[in-house]
Amino acid sequence: MEVEALGDLALHLIFAKLSPKDSAIAACVSRKFRSSASEDSLWEKFCHRDLGLTDPIDHLGNPVPSFKESYQEWRRAFGMYPWPLVERVKRCWDRIENWLRSNYPEALVTLREGASEADIEELENALKVKLPLPTRILYRFHNGQDLKGRYVDSVRGFPFGLIGGYTFYEQTVNVYLLHLRQVITETKSIIQELGFSRRSKFIVVASSSTLVHKVFFLNCASGQLFVGTANLREDGEMIPCVPGALINSVHEYNTDQQQDAMLLWLEEHVRRLENGIIKLRETNNIRSISLFPEEPPFCSVATTNGVRVRASAIFIPEFTDLLDSGGNYQFSYSIRMSLQPEGCIMDGMTFSSCQLHLRHWIIRANDYVVSRVNGEAVIGKYPLLQPGEKEFVYESCSSLHSSMGSIEGSFTFVPGSLTYQEGSPFEVQVARFPLQVPTYIF
């Protein structure tokens, strides 16, 4: 049977298996092919498959008359870039937007509209750099965050950072993405302060909005992302944030394998959000993304006599001193404790509350015990746990002369309360949780 003799449905199914480019080529064969290749239902499939579109819109979100025009508008807007990379970057931003829309809409509204090619060229001329291709496209979709008018206080800064952060003692970190004008301003200021060469290819792309000085630098030549340590101002010390072996072809157009640290970093971040590895934390009615892991293997969980304890830690690069003899790695850990609905159960008896009295820690570096800590309370508090109440959460910190270690231990609780003790004290396990420098640093 000749292809020309096929029915419209069969032709539509065949064209749907082709790429948009191949469909356009096939349309030149005959009038019938041209008709089939022009059906908007076909281009609707192309738009959904390649760009995740459910409505005919251009790259700025404006409606257009048809899906075919929509696809053409997107190709015109990003025609200077490898198309598979454009599709990948769009998928990354779509995942971020979908998660924010469902879970954290107050941060979604801080994402700025995409930058223009002129905006990007202005930055490149001002800083004498050439942005890696994936980063250029990332900025074309969203030009960082706009936190104007969302300041809370001097401690929490702007809490709606896309990357998020953590709190321990009086230190609060919340990292957001800078827009291009901020990149220019902050890069010039910090590069001059640090005494970097004018030929330096580092630019500032993200930082904490709080008083804690945490800054992320993109090396535009290599495509690697770095974060400053405690020695950043004195010695310019930084740590890479993404496995270097994954970075590839950051300035090459004639390949579909481009990936720089910025794209890999954001893809890993949204993966953790989607999988519930990191979640939102609410403090005084203000929500923010907490970087403390909430799922195994980086979060331990143990329940003893009805008391449930979750524990995890994160690496704190901005307080880490690698110039210290042997290294001085800083970690913050989060402990979350709660009483199960059935209450505190001991020897067949049930108690409606229990209160923490003592803590006991065993701290290891490379599986060797380096410290044992015994003391009263946690951060000066004696939490009283009752069924149905929110977890009691506290954060503290620990330092190691090793990039890998762990903490485990126990809490001594009493049934009832310390004032009206209703039974014998009992030990509640805190299962071992890791302290380690991760492959991706946020």
C-alpha positions in Angstrom: 0.0 0.0 0.0 1.3 3.5 -0.9 1.7 5.9 2.0 -0.5 8.4 0.1 -3.4 5.9 0.3 -3.3 5.8 4.1 -6.2 7.4 6.0 -5.9 10.6 8.0 -5.9 8.8 11.3 -3.0 6.5 10.2 -1.0 9.5 8.9 -1.6 11.3 12.2 -0.3 8.4 14.2 2.8 8.2 11.9 3.5 12.0 12.2 3.1 11.8 15.9 6.1 9.4 16.1 8.3 11.9 14.2 10.1 14.9 15.6 8.7 18.4 14.7 11.7 18.9 12.3 11.0 15.6 10.5 7.3 16.4 10.3 8.1 19.7 8.7 10.3 17.9 6.2 7.7 15.3 5.4 5.1 18.1 4.8 7.1 19.1 1.7 6.4 15.7 0.1 2.8 16.2 -0.9 -0.3 18.3 -0.2 -1.8 15.5 1.9 1.3 15.2 4.0 1.3 19.0 4.4 -2.3 18.9 5.6 -1.6 16.2 8.2 1.6 17.9 9.4 -0.4 21.2 9.9 -3.0 19.7 12.2 -3.0 21.5 15.5 -3.7 18.4 17.4 -0.3 17.1 16.2 1.5 20.2 17.3 -0.4 20.0 20.6 1.4 16.7 21.2 4.7 18.1 20.2 4.3 21.1 22.6 3.3 18.7 25.4 6.0 16.2 24.7 8.9 18.7 24.2 7.9 21.6 26.4 5.3 20.3 28.8 2.7 22.8 27.5 -1.0 22.2 28.0 -2.1 25.6 26.4 -0.7 27.4 23.3 1.5 30.1 24.9 4.8 31.7 23.9 7.9 31.6 26.1 6.7 34.7 28.1 3.4 33.0 28.9 1.3 35.0 26.5 -1.5 33.1 24.6 -1.1 32.5 20.9 -3.7 31.3 18.4 -2.5 27.7 17.9 -0.1 25.1 19.2 1.9 25.2 16.0 2.5 28.9 16.4 3.3 28.2 20.1 6.0 25.7 19.1 7.4 28.1 16.4 7.6 31.0 19.0 9.5 28.8 21.4 12.0 27.8 18.7 12.5 31.4 17.6 13.0 32.5 21.2 15.6 29.8 22.0 16.9 29.0 18.5 20.4 30.1 19.4 20.7 27.2 21.9 20.9 23.4 21.6 17.2 22.4 21.7 17.6 19.3 24.0 19.3 21.6 26.6 16.4 24.1 26.4 13.9 21.2 26.9 15.9 20.0 29.9 16.2 23.4 31.6 12.4 24.0 31.1 11.7 20.6 32.7 13.8 21.7 35.7 12.0 25.0 36.1 8.6 23.3 35.6 9.4 20.8 38.4 10.4 23.7 40.7 7.3 25.8 39.9 5.0 22.8 40.3 6.4 22.0 43.7 6.3 25.6 44.8 2.7 26.0 43.5 1.5 23.0 45.5 3.6 23.5 48.7 5.1 27.0 48.9 3.2 29.6 46.8 4.6 32.5 48.8 8.0 31.6 47.3 6.7 31.0 43.8 5.7 34.7 43.5 9.3 35.7 44.1 10.5 34.1 40.9 11.2 36.9 38.4 10.4 36.8 34.7 13.1 35.5 32.4 16.0 37.6 31.4 16.5 38.7 27.8 19.5 38.0 25.7 20.4 41.7 26.1 20.3 41.4 29.9 22.7 38.5 29.7 25.0 40.3 27.3 25.0 43.3 29.7 26.2 41.1 32.5 28.9 39.4 30.4 30.2 42.7 29.2 30.2 44.2 32.7 32.0 41.3 34.3 34.1 40.2 31.3 32.8 36.6 31.5 30.9 34.2 29.2 28.1 32.4 31.0 27.9 28.6 30.6 25.1 27.6 28.2 22.9 25.9 30.9 23.1 28.9 33.2 22.3 31.3 30.3 19.1 29.3 29.6 18.3 29.0 33.3 18.3 32.9 33.5 16.2 33.1 30.3 13.4 31.3 32.1 13.7 33.0 35.5 16.0 35.9 36.3 16.6 35.0 39.9 14.3 36.0 42.8 12.7 39.3 43.8 12.5 39.5 47.6 11.7 43.2 47.7 9.1 44.0 50.4 9.4 40.5 52.0 12.0 41.4 54.7 11.0 39.9 58.1 13.8 40.9 60.6 17.6 41.1 61.0 17.7 37.4 62.0 15.5 35.8 59.4 16.2 38.3 56.6 14.1 37.3 53.6 12.8 33.8 54.4 11.5 32.8 51.0 14.8 31.7 49.5 14.4 29.1 46.8 17.4 27.1 48.2 16.4 27.5 51.8 18.6 27.0 54.8 18.8 26.3 58.5 18.9 27.7 62.0 21.1 26.8 65.0 21.8 28.8 68.1 21.4 32.4 67.0 22.6 31.7 63.4 20.0 31.7 60.6 20.8 31.0 56.9 18.4 31.3 54.0 19.8 31.2 50.5 18.1 32.8 47.5 19.0 33.2 43.8 20.3 36.6 42.7 18.9 38.4 39.7 21.4 39.6 37.0 21.7 43.1 38.2 22.5 41.8 41.7 25.0 39.4 40.2 26.8 42.3 38.7 26.7 44.4 41.8 27.6 41.7 44.3 30.3 40.2 42.1 32.1 43.5 41.7 31.9 44.2 45.4 33.0 40.8 46.6 35.7 40.3 44.0 37.2 43.6 44.9 36.9 42.8 48.6 38.6 39.4 48.2 41.3 40.8 46.0 40.6 38.5 43.1 42.2 39.2 39.7 40.1 41.3 37.3 40.5 38.3 35.0 38.7 36.1 37.5 35.8 34.2 36.0 33.9 33.9 39.3 30.4 35.5 39.6 28.1 35.5 42.7 24.9 33.7 41.9 23.3 32.9 45.3 23.7 34.1 48.8 22.0 34.1 52.2 19.7 37.0 52.9 20.5 36.9 56.6 23.5 38.3 58.6 25.3 35.0 58.1 27.8 35.5 55.2 27.1 32.5 52.9 27.9 33.1 49.2 27.8 30.8 46.2 30.2 31.5 43.2 29.9 30.2 39.7 33.1 29.7 37.8 32.0 30.7 34.3 35.1 29.0 32.7 34.7 25.6 34.2 31.0 25.6 35.0 31.6 24.5 38.6 29.7 26.1 41.6 31.6 26.9 44.8 30.6 28.1 48.3 32.8 30.2 50.5 34.2 28.8 53.8 35.1 30.6 57.0 38.3 31.6 55.3 36.6 33.2 52.3 37.4 36.8 53.2 40.9 36.1 54.4 42.1 33.5 51.9 39.4 33.2 49.3 38.8 29.6 50.3 35.9 27.8 48.6 34.5 24.3 48.3 33.0 22.8 45.1 29.2 22.2 45.4 28.7 19.6 42.6 30.7 16.5 41.6 33.2 17.8 39.0 33.0 14.6 36.9 29.4 15.4 36.0 30.1 18.8 34.5 30.4 18.7 30.7 30.7 20.8 27.6 29.5 24.0 29.3 30.4 26.2 26.3 29.9 23.8 23.4 26.9 24.2 21.1 27.4 21.2 18.9 26.5 18.5 21.5 23.5 17.6 23.5 25.5 16.7 26.6 25.9 20.1 28.2 25.5 20.4 31.9 27.0 22.8 34.3 26.9 22.9 38.1 24.0 25.4 38.3 21.7 23.1 36.3 22.8 20.0 38.2 22.5 21.8 41.5 18.9 22.9 40.9 17.9 19.5 39.5 19.2 17.8 42.7 17.5 20.4 44.9 14.1 19.9 43.3 14.6 16.1 43.5 15.0 16.4 47.2 11.9 18.6 47.5 9.8 16.3 45.4 10.9 13.2 47.4 10.3 14.8 50.8 14.0 14.5 51.7 13.8 18.2 52.7 10.6 20.0 53.7 9.2 23.3 54.8 9.7 24.5 58.4 7.3 27.0 60.1 8.6 29.4 62.7 6.4 32.2 64.1 3.9 31.7 61.2 6.7 32.2 58.6 7.5 29.2 56.4 10.9 28.5 54.8 12.7 25.5 53.2 14.7 23.6 55.8 17.8 21.8 54.5 17.9 19.3 57.3 17.1 15.8 55.8 13.8 14.3 56.8 14.2 10.8 55.3 16.6 7.9 55.7 19.5 7.3 55.2 20.5 10.8 56.3 17.7 11.1 58.9 17.6 8.4 61.7 14.3 7.4 63.4 13.9 5.5 66.7 10.9 5.0 69.0 11.3 4.0 72.6 8.4 3.6 75.0 6.3 5.8 72.8 8.8 8.6 72.4 9.8 9.1 68.8 13.1 10.8 67.9 14.2 11.9 64.5 17.7 13.2 63.9 19.7 14.5 61.0 22.6 16.8 60.3 23.9 19.1 57.5 27.3 20.4 56.6 27.9 24.1 57.3 30.6 25.3 54.8 30.5 28.9 55.8 31.8 28.0 59.3 34.2 25.3 58.1 38.0 26.0 58.3 40.0 23.8 56.0 43.2 25.7 56.7 43.0 24.5 60.3 45.6 21.7 60.8 43.8 18.5 59.9 40.7 20.4 58.9 37.8 21.8 60.9 34.5 20.7 59.5 31.3 22.2 61.0 28.0 20.5 61.1 24.6 21.5 62.4 22.2 18.8 63.6 18.4 18.9 64.1 16.6 16.7 66.8 12.9 16.3 66.5 11.0 14.5 69.3 7.4 13.7 69.9 5.1 11.4 72.0 3.0 8.9 70.1 -0.8 9.1 70.3 -0.9 6.1 72.7 1.3 8.0 75.2 4.3 6.9 77.1 4.3 3.2 77.8 6.4 1.5 80.4 6.0 -2.0 81.9 2.4 -2.2 80.6 1.5 1.2 82.2 0.5 4.2 80.1 1.4 7.8 81.0 -0.1 10.9 79.4 3.3 12.8 79.4 7.0 12.5 79.9 9.7 15.1 80.3 13.4 15.2 79.2 16.0 15.4 81.9 19.4 14.3 80.6 21.2 13.9 77.3 24.0 11.5 76.3 26.0 11.8 73.1 28.6 9.7 71.4 30.4 11.5 68.6 32.5 9.7 66.1 34.9 10.7 63.3 35.7 8.0 60.8 34.2 5.4 63.2 36.5 6.4 66.1 34.9 7.9 69.2 36.2 11.4 69.6 33.8 12.7 72.2 31.2 11.7 74.8 28.8 14.3 76.1 26.6 14.0 79.2 24.5 16.9 80.5 21.2 18.2 81.5 18.5 19.5 79.2 18.9 20.5 75.5 19.8 24.1 74.6 18.7 24.9 78.2 15.3 23.4 77.8 13.5 20.4 79.3 10.7 19.6 76.8 7.5 18.1 78.2 6.0 15.8 75.6 2.3 15.0 75.3 0.3 13.0 72.7 -1.0 15.0 69.7 1.4 18.0 70.1 3.8 19.1 67.5 7.4 17.8 67.5 9.7 19.6 69.8 12.6 20.7 67.5 16.0 22.0 68.5 19.2 22.5 66.6 22.8 22.5 67.7 26.2 22.1 66.1 29.3 20.0 66.2 32.8 20.1 64.7 35.0 17.3 63.4 38.6 17.2 62.1 37.2 14.7 59.5 34.8 15.1 56.6 32.8 12.1 57.9 31.5 11.0 61.2 28.3 10.4 63.2 26.4 11.1 66.3 24.2 8.7 68.4 23.1 8.6 72.0 20.1 8.8 74.2 17.9 11.1 76.3 16.8 10.3 79.8 13.1 10.9 80.3 10.8 10.6 83.3 7.1 9.7 83.1 4.8 12.5 84.0 7.1 15.5 84.6 10.2 16.5 86.5 8.0 18.2 89.1 5.5 15.3 89.4 7.4 12.2 88.5 5.1 9.2 88.0 7.6 6.4 87.4 11.2 5.5 87.0 13.4 7.3 84.5 14.0 5.6 81.2 16.4 5.9 78.3 15.1 7.0 74.8 17.4 6.0 71.9 18.7 8.5 69.4 19.7 6.3 66.5 23.0 7.0 64.8 22.9 9.7 62.1 25.7 10.8 59.8 27.9 13.9 59.8 29.5 14.1 56.4 30.4 16.4 53.6 27.8 15.7 50.9 28.4 15.4 47.2 26.0 18.3 46.6 26.4 21.3 48.9 23.5 23.7 49.5 
